[in-house]
């Protein structure tokens, strides 16, 4: 139920969808005598467009989340295991095309490959089933092997967790699969935007991990007030930011995390 409820929540809360629905409503109102409501709606749409395209409202949201868990200042000398969360392969399209179809989050895999080379004795875990409620038969973990091989990773070295449908299940099922021992050092690789929720999910199952954030989409030079004129790009980041905010809220309300906006418990080493 949680899995499907989260999909419905995002369908209703996605800024792009809401903008389109309000635009349709404004069009309907244009053929009625409700001119006051029409003017109000047009003002709301115009202000939203300006905030998104010119003032990059989505960038501010994304940047706040991306900077929450910085990478470690120095890497551990010994690492027992490395986990990478899925989200970079379109499993259904991969099945149709006969080879891995990679998405924009591919840096998760390139970072995974670099770390696997740096720590040749570390256990490797790839965790991802299907996040598509209408295509549960296509598991991301079933299609990643050939691409890992192209990156220089022996696919047989990797433990594949293929039943998880979301971040909570990534943590639960991966821990059940590899049974990490107390005191082991594990690295967690995922997008910087996804890191706070991921870290909290692993904490919740009693698995301390070190964050290795990847594929940032904002910068950290503090110049987010620079004006932009890119509605589609701004809307894309607004969608990303709102998606993660809703995820954090929903996980907290459903008792899958202990903190609404997780933060590091110790300073990066």
Protein Blocks (a to p, Z undefined) as FASTA:
>chain_A
ZZmmmmmmmmmmmmklmmmmmmmmmmmmmmmcklmlmmmmmmmmmmmmmmmmmnommlmm
mmmmmmmmccdfbdcfbdfbdcddehiacfklmmmnopacddfklmmmmmmmmmmmmmmm
bccddddfbfbfklmmbcfklmmmmmmmmnopafklpccdfkbfbfklmmmmmmmmnopa
ehiacdddddfklmmmmmmmmmmnopacddddehifbdcehpambccddfklmmmmmmmm
mmmmmmmmmmmmnopafbfbdcdfbdcZZ
